[in-house]
Amino acid sequence: MRHLFYWLHAILALIGLGVCGVLLTATSGHPPGVVFLPLAVAAWLVAHAFLGLLQLLVVMGRSRLERIGGEPASWPLLLILIVAVFSLTFLYMLAGLVEWALSGEAMGTRRLVYIAVQLAVFISLCGILLRMNWGRLMVAAMSLLLALYMLVRAVPEVFSSNQIGIGMLFYLASLVGGLVAVSYQLLMSQRLKSFFIRG
């Protein structure tokens, strides 16, 4: 996991340099690309800081495990995928929150729910990285809730239409089945359970 973060920092640095180079040389547009340079640099720094925070949480989780006499195990692929998905989801929601703040729209119930979901995603991510058992349970619960939400929203729309697309049904079944499978593995897999610190 440590080497993965080093590679991610390097890849992000190359992407940031490439984007900044394109913006500096894009002078034909209106407004010119250099106008967006501060925004690109800010996003680049935030992404690096976020990666650094994730790396710190991984180290803290490993240290906690060693203090109680546990043997650090390698990260299962499923947990790495969960960390990646939750990290991208949090950053995407953070960008939406910044866009909302800049727009000056009033705080409504929908926005409060959005913020609550974003906090839940971040707390679950922290729990997974710290190897806390409650993080595993939170991700499992969120996966089941998301699967249920998709069924409640999508099933009436699919069956109310005159033509039920096979592709749409397959897509929905794959997503819901995948979420349920992830939740089942988190709740029942002994290997995943042994990876986390109880209490």
C-alpha positions as CSV (number, residue, x, y, z in Angstrom):
1,M,0.0,0.0,0.0
2,R,2.9,2.4,0.8
3,H,4.4,1.9,-2.7
4,L,1.0,2.5,-4.3
5,F,0.8,5.9,-2.7
6,Y,4.2,6.8,-4.0
7,W,3.1,5.9,-7.5
8,L,-0.1,7.9,-7.1
9,H,1.8,11.0,-6.0
10,A,4.1,10.7,-9.0
11,I,1.3,10.2,-11.4
12,L,-0.7,13.1,-9.9
13,A,2.4,15.3,-10.2
14,L,2.9,14.4,-13.9
15,I,-0.8,15.1,-14.6
16,G,-0.7,18.4,-12.7
17,L,2.4,19.5,-14.6
18,G,0.8,18.5,-17.9
19,V,-2.4,20.4,-17.2
20,C,-0.5,23.5,-16.0
21,G,1.6,23.4,-19.2
22,V,-1.5,23.2,-21.4
23,L,-3.1,26.1,-19.6
24,L,0.0,28.3,-19.9
25,T,0.3,27.7,-23.6
26,A,-3.5,28.0,-24.4
27,T,-3.6,31.7,-25.3
28,S,-6.1,31.5,-28.2
29,G,-9.2,30.8,-26.2
30,H,-11.5,33.3,-24.5
31,P,-10.8,33.6,-21.6
32,P,-7.2,32.4,-22.1
33,G,-6.2,29.2,-20.3
34,V,-3.9,31.0,-17.9
35,V,-7.0,32.3,-16.2
36,F,-7.8,28.8,-15.0
37,L,-4.2,28.2,-13.8
38,P,-4.8,29.1,-10.1
39,L,-7.8,26.8,-10.0
40,A,-5.8,23.9,-11.5
41,V,-3.0,24.5,-9.0
42,A,-5.4,24.6,-6.1
43,A,-7.0,21.3,-7.2
44,W,-3.6,19.8,-7.7
45,L,-2.5,20.8,-4.2
46,V,-5.8,19.5,-2.6
47,A,-5.4,16.2,-4.4
48,H,-1.8,15.8,-3.1
49,A,-2.9,16.8,0.4
50,F,-5.8,14.3,0.3
51,L,-3.4,11.5,-0.8
52,G,-1.1,12.5,2.1
53,L,-4.0,12.3,4.5
54,L,-4.9,8.8,3.3
55,Q,-1.3,7.7,3.5
56,L,-1.1,9.0,7.1
57,L,-4.3,7.1,8.1
58,V,-2.8,3.9,6.6
59,V,0.3,4.3,8.7
60,M,-1.8,5.0,11.8
61,G,-3.8,1.9,11.3
62,R,-0.7,-0.2,10.9
63,S,0.8,1.3,14.1
64,R,-2.4,0.6,16.0
65,L,-2.3,-3.0,14.9
66,E,1.3,-3.4,15.9
67,R,0.7,-1.9,19.3
68,I,-1.9,-4.6,20.2
69,G,0.4,-7.3,19.0
70,G,-1.2,-8.0,15.6
71,E,0.7,-8.9,12.5
72,P,0.1,-6.4,9.7
73,A,-1.4,-8.2,6.7
74,S,-1.3,-7.1,3.1
75,W,-4.3,-5.2,1.9
76,P,-6.9,-7.3,0.2
77,L,-7.8,-6.3,-3.3
78,L,-11.5,-5.6,-2.4
79,L,-10.4,-3.1,0.3
80,I,-8.1,-1.3,-2.1
81,L,-11.0,-1.0,-4.6
82,I,-13.3,0.3,-1.8
83,V,-10.7,2.9,-0.8
84,A,-10.3,4.0,-4.4
85,V,-14.1,4.3,-5.0
86,F,-14.8,6.1,-1.7
87,S,-11.8,8.5,-2.3
88,L,-13.0,9.4,-5.8
89,T,-16.6,9.7,-4.5
90,F,-15.5,12.1,-1.7
91,L,-13.4,14.2,-4.0
92,Y,-16.3,14.4,-6.5
93,M,-18.7,15.4,-3.8
94,L,-16.2,17.9,-2.4
95,A,-16.0,19.6,-5.9
96,G,-19.8,19.7,-6.0
97,L,-19.9,21.3,-2.5
98,V,-17.3,24.0,-3.6
99,E,-19.4,24.7,-6.7
100,W,-22.5,25.1,-4.6
101,A,-20.7,27.4,-2.1
102,L,-19.5,29.6,-5.0
103,S,-22.9,29.7,-6.5
104,G,-24.4,31.3,-3.4
105,E,-27.5,29.1,-3.3
106,A,-29.4,28.8,-0.1
107,M,-28.9,25.8,2.2
108,G,-31.9,23.4,1.7
109,T,-32.8,19.9,2.9
110,R,-31.3,18.4,-0.3
111,R,-28.0,20.1,0.4
112,L,-28.0,19.0,4.0
113,V,-28.5,15.4,2.9
114,Y,-25.7,15.8,0.4
115,I,-23.3,17.0,3.1
116,A,-24.4,14.2,5.5
117,V,-23.7,11.5,2.8
118,Q,-20.3,13.1,2.1
119,L,-19.4,13.0,5.8
120,A,-20.5,9.4,6.0
121,V,-18.3,8.5,3.0
122,F,-15.3,10.3,4.5
123,I,-15.8,8.7,8.0
124,S,-16.2,5.2,6.4
125,L,-13.0,5.8,4.4
126,C,-11.1,6.8,7.5
127,G,-12.4,3.7,9.4
128,I,-11.2,1.4,6.6
129,L,-7.8,3.0,6.4
130,L,-7.4,2.9,10.2
131,R,-8.4,-0.8,10.1
132,M,-11.3,-0.1,12.5
133,N,-14.1,-2.7,12.6
134,W,-16.8,0.0,12.6
135,G,-15.4,1.2,9.2
136,R,-16.0,-2.3,7.7
137,L,-19.6,-2.3,9.1
138,M,-20.3,1.2,7.8
139,V,-19.2,0.4,4.3
140,A,-21.2,-2.8,4.3
141,A,-24.3,-0.9,5.5
142,M,-23.8,1.9,2.9
143,S,-23.4,-0.7,0.1
144,L,-26.8,-2.3,1.1
145,L,-28.5,1.1,1.4
146,L,-27.2,2.2,-2.0
147,A,-28.4,-1.1,-3.5
148,L,-31.8,-0.6,-1.9
149,Y,-32.0,3.1,-3.1
150,M,-31.2,2.1,-6.7
151,L,-33.9,-0.6,-6.6
152,V,-36.5,1.9,-5.2
153,R,-35.6,4.5,-7.8
154,A,-34.9,2.4,-10.9
155,V,-37.4,-0.5,-10.7
156,P,-40.6,1.7,-11.1
157,E,-39.1,3.6,-14.0
158,V,-38.0,0.4,-15.8
159,F,-41.3,-1.4,-15.5
160,S,-43.5,1.7,-16.2
161,S,-42.0,2.1,-19.6
162,N,-43.6,0.4,-22.6
163,Q,-40.3,-1.3,-23.6
164,I,-38.1,-2.8,-21.0
165,G,-34.5,-2.7,-22.2
166,I,-32.5,-5.9,-21.6
167,G,-29.4,-3.8,-21.3
168,M,-30.9,-1.6,-18.6
169,L,-32.0,-4.6,-16.6
170,F,-28.6,-6.2,-16.9
171,Y,-26.9,-2.9,-15.9
172,L,-29.2,-2.5,-12.9
173,A,-28.8,-6.2,-11.8
174,S,-25.0,-6.0,-12.1
175,L,-24.8,-2.9,-10.0
176,V,-27.2,-4.1,-7.3
177,G,-25.6,-7.6,-7.3
178,G,-22.1,-6.1,-7.0
179,L,-23.1,-3.9,-4.1
180,V,-24.8,-6.8,-2.3
181,A,-21.7,-9.0,-3.0
182,V,-19.4,-6.4,-1.5
183,S,-21.6,-6.1,1.6
184,Y,-21.7,-9.8,2.0
185,Q,-17.9,-10.2,1.7
186,L,-17.4,-7.4,4.3
187,L,-19.8,-9.0,6.7
188,M,-19.0,-12.7,6.3
189,S,-15.4,-13.1,5.0
190,Q,-13.1,-14.2,7.8
191,R,-10.0,-12.8,6.0
192,L,-11.5,-9.4,5.8
193,K,-12.7,-9.6,9.4
194,S,-9.2,-10.5,10.7
195,F,-7.8,-7.5,8.8
196,F,-9.6,-5.0,11.1
197,I,-9.1,-4.1,14.7
198,R,-12.0,-4.8,17.0
199,G,-13.1,-2.4,19.7
